[in-house]
């Protein structure tokens, strides 16, 4: 009988301590409203209306970019040339292969023709 009453008292104390540890403002409406405000704040925005910004044309084309890389890295073979499209300046990514079998990506500024790693 003593064990049973001890278990009941322990269970009641545990339930009371759990109930009192919850914050007073924890209600279903309060937390839901906060989640909605956060979700609304980070929701994706529609694209802006008006003129569409077209990528600028480069002064160099892909063949000229490959030639610049070939002059800089004479012992490398050109594998591919891709234009990186962005809102900024035009940049070409040139994939090269060295005589040692190492693949290296080199970048060429489409306006100035500068070659950089």
Residue frames relative to the residue before (quaternion, step in Angstrom):
aa qw qx qy qz dx dy dz
X 1.0000 0.0000 0.0000 0.0000 0.00 0.00 0.00
X 0.6364 0.5404 -0.3211 0.4471 3.55 1.02 -0.85
X 0.6486 0.5227 -0.3187 0.4523 3.61 0.98 -0.87
X 0.6473 0.5287 -0.3170 0.4483 3.57 0.94 -0.87
X 0.6925 0.4600 -0.2823 0.4786 3.59 0.85 -0.91
X 0.6123 0.5363 -0.3472 0.4658 3.60 1.11 -0.62
X 0.6547 0.5029 -0.3092 0.4721 3.60 1.00 -0.79
X 0.6422 0.5178 -0.3208 0.4652 3.59 0.99 -0.79
X 0.6579 0.4992 -0.3049 0.4744 3.58 0.92 -0.89
X 0.6484 0.5138 -0.3152 0.4650 3.60 0.96 -0.85
X 0.6539 0.5098 -0.3102 0.4650 3.58 0.96 -0.85
X 0.6551 0.5076 -0.3140 0.4633 3.59 0.96 -0.81
X 0.6458 0.5116 -0.3185 0.4689 3.58 0.96 -0.84
X 0.6482 0.5190 -0.3131 0.4609 3.57 0.98 -0.84
X 0.6646 0.4952 -0.3034 0.4701 3.60 0.94 -0.87
X 0.6506 0.5133 -0.3156 0.4623 3.59 0.97 -0.80
X 0.6701 0.4937 -0.3106 0.4591 3.58 0.92 -0.84
X 0.6418 0.5098 -0.3294 0.4688 3.60 1.05 -0.67
X 0.6641 0.5102 -0.3057 0.4530 3.59 0.96 -0.83
X 0.7079 0.4522 -0.2724 0.4693 3.58 0.94 -0.77
X 0.6224 0.5535 -0.3588 0.4213 3.61 1.16 -0.32
X 0.5602 0.5889 -0.4016 0.4219 3.64 1.20 -0.25
X 0.4941 -0.6418 0.4776 0.3403 3.62 -1.02 0.65
X 0.5871 -0.6155 0.4045 0.3360 3.55 -1.12 0.69
X 0.7175 0.4541 -0.2587 0.4605 3.61 1.06 -0.64
X 0.4697 0.6811 -0.4520 0.3335 3.62 1.21 0.11
X 0.2253 0.7623 -0.5706 0.2062 3.54 -0.05 1.30
X 0.6410 -0.5564 0.3489 0.3972 3.60 -1.11 0.44
X 0.6693 0.4995 -0.3185 0.4485 3.62 0.99 -0.70
X 0.6452 0.5454 -0.3186 0.4299 3.54 0.97 -0.86
X 0.7186 0.4372 -0.2695 0.4688 3.60 0.71 -1.00
X 0.6357 0.5343 -0.3371 0.4437 3.61 1.01 -0.71
X 0.6499 0.5149 -0.3186 0.4594 3.56 1.00 -0.81
X 0.6487 0.5075 -0.3236 0.4657 3.60 0.96 -0.78
X 0.6461 0.5097 -0.3264 0.4651 3.59 0.96 -0.80
X 0.6386 0.5270 -0.3308 0.4529 3.59 0.99 -0.78
X 0.6583 0.5081 -0.3155 0.4571 3.58 0.93 -0.85
X 0.6513 0.4977 -0.3188 0.4759 3.60 0.96 -0.78
X 0.6641 0.4981 -0.3083 0.4645 3.59 0.91 -0.90
X 0.6482 0.5134 -0.3188 0.4632 3.59 1.00 -0.77
X 0.6398 0.5431 -0.3220 0.4381 3.58 1.03 -0.77
X 0.7778 0.3327 -0.1686 0.5059 3.60 0.96 -0.86
X 0.3729 0.7306 -0.4982 0.2809 3.61 1.19 0.25
X 0.5418 -0.6202 0.4398 0.3582 3.62 -1.02 0.68
X 0.3433 -0.7441 0.5415 0.1877 3.53 -0.96 0.87
X 0.5225 -0.6206 0.4650 0.3544 3.58 -1.08 0.59
X 0.5894 -0.5758 0.4082 0.3929 3.60 -1.10 0.52
X 0.5573 -0.6184 0.4246 0.3561 3.60 -1.04 0.70
X 0.4144 -0.6977 0.5292 0.2479 3.53 -1.11 0.72
X 0.5531 0.6000 -0.4513 0.3612 3.52 -1.17 0.45
X 0.8046 -0.2608 0.2046 0.4927 3.51 -1.18 -0.59
X 0.3433 -0.7000 0.5867 0.2190 3.52 -1.05 0.80
X 0.3597 -0.7349 0.5347 0.2111 3.55 -0.85 0.97
X 0.2306 -0.7729 0.5808 0.1098 3.54 -0.60 1.17
X 0.5332 -0.6147 0.4549 0.3618 3.60 -1.05 0.63
X 0.5242 -0.6427 0.4604 0.3165 3.53 -1.05 0.79
X 0.4478 -0.6631 0.5204 0.2983 3.52 -1.14 0.57
X 0.4285 -0.7043 0.5107 0.2439 3.52 -1.02 0.84
X 0.4991 -0.6170 0.5102 0.3314 3.52 -1.23 0.46
X 0.7187 0.3469 -0.2146 0.5632 3.56 1.20 -0.59
X 0.2927 -0.7085 0.5969 0.2369 3.56 -1.17 0.52
X 0.7306 -0.4448 0.2743 0.4395 3.59 -1.25 0.07
X 0.6276 0.5288 -0.3472 0.4538 3.62 1.06 -0.62
X 0.6518 0.5027 -0.3139 0.4732 3.57 0.99 -0.81
X 0.6229 0.5270 -0.3394 0.4680 3.59 1.05 -0.74
X 0.6495 0.5073 -0.3146 0.4710 3.60 0.98 -0.82
X 0.6329 0.5290 -0.3303 0.4587 3.61 1.02 -0.76
X 0.6378 0.5233 -0.3271 0.4609 3.60 0.99 -0.82
X 0.6604 0.4895 -0.3081 0.4790 3.59 0.95 -0.84
X 0.6421 0.5316 -0.3254 0.4464 3.59 0.96 -0.84
X 0.6456 0.5054 -0.3188 0.4755 3.60 1.06 -0.72
X 0.6842 0.4806 -0.2852 0.4686 3.58 1.02 -0.79
X 0.7802 0.1732 -0.0742 0.5964 3.59 0.95 -0.90
X 0.1554 -0.8553 0.4892 0.0704 3.57 0.35 1.29
X 0.7203 0.4469 -0.2590 0.4630 3.61 1.02 -0.71
X 0.5932 0.5676 -0.3660 0.4380 3.62 1.27 0.05
X 0.3353 -0.7039 0.5907 0.2080 3.53 -1.24 0.63
X 0.3866 -0.7121 0.5365 0.2359 3.60 -0.94 0.88
X 0.2082 -0.7989 0.5561 0.0956 3.59 -0.72 1.09
X 0.7896 -0.1488 0.1176 0.5836 3.60 0.95 -0.84
X 0.1703 -0.7448 0.6357 0.1104 3.52 -1.33 0.46
X 0.0140 0.7942 -0.6056 0.0483 3.58 -0.79 1.06
X 0.3461 -0.7090 0.5714 0.2258 3.54 -1.03 0.81
X 0.2948 -0.7334 0.5887 0.1693 3.57 -0.89 0.99
X 0.2122 -0.7973 0.5557 0.1025 3.55 -0.55 1.18
X 0.1859 0.7517 -0.6125 0.1587 3.53 -0.86 1.02
X 0.6361 -0.5227 0.3953 0.4073 3.55 -1.29 0.00
X 0.6325 0.5394 -0.3217 0.4533 3.56 1.24 -0.37
X 0.7832 -0.2860 0.2218 0.5055 3.56 -1.15 -0.54
X 0.5535 -0.6008 0.4627 0.3443 3.55 -1.22 0.55
X 0.0132 -0.7854 0.6181 -0.0311 3.56 -0.90 0.98
X 0.2442 -0.7477 0.6010 0.1416 3.54 -1.06 0.84
X 0.2100 -0.7366 0.6286 0.1348 3.55 -1.08 0.81
X 0.0984 -0.8082 0.5807 -0.0012 3.55 -0.60 1.21
X 0.2354 -0.7648 0.5895 0.1104 3.56 -0.77 1.11
X 0.0438 -0.8171 0.5745 -0.0203 3.58 -0.68 1.12
X 0.2261 -0.7414 0.6169 0.1364 3.53 -1.33 0.43
X 0.3070 -0.7603 0.5448 0.1757 3.57 -0.71 1.09
X 0.6594 -0.4970 0.3810 0.4160 3.57 -1.30 0.18
X 0.6410 0.5157 -0.3147 0.4734 3.59 1.23 -0.45
X 0.5524 -0.6318 0.3817 0.3872 3.61 1.27 -0.08
X 0.4891 0.6528 -0.4327 0.3841 3.59 1.24 0.35
X 0.2812 -0.7431 0.5850 0.1626 3.57 -0.86 1.01
X 0.0150 -0.7954 0.6042 -0.0446 3.55 -0.88 1.02
X 0.2646 -0.7371 0.6006 0.1613 3.55 -1.07 0.81
X 0.0662 -0.7762 0.6269 -0.0085 3.54 -0.87 1.06
X 0.2519 -0.7806 0.5585 0.1235 3.57 -1.05 0.76
X 0.1471 -0.7737 0.6130 0.0623 3.55 -1.12 0.78
X 0.3961 -0.6903 0.5576 0.2358 3.55 -0.91 0.99
X 0.4068 -0.7546 0.4676 0.2155 3.58 -0.66 1.12
X 0.6669 0.4827 -0.3068 0.4777 3.60 1.17 -0.40
X 0.8035 0.2981 -0.1448 0.4945 3.57 0.68 -1.09
X 0.4144 -0.7126 0.4706 0.3147 3.60 1.14 -0.52
X 0.4001 0.7248 -0.4708 0.3048 3.58 1.27 0.17
X 0.2593 -0.7530 0.5899 0.1329 3.58 -0.97 0.95
X 0.1039 0.7927 -0.5941 0.0891 3.58 -0.82 0.98
X 0.5119 -0.6534 0.4730 0.2955 3.55 -1.25 0.56
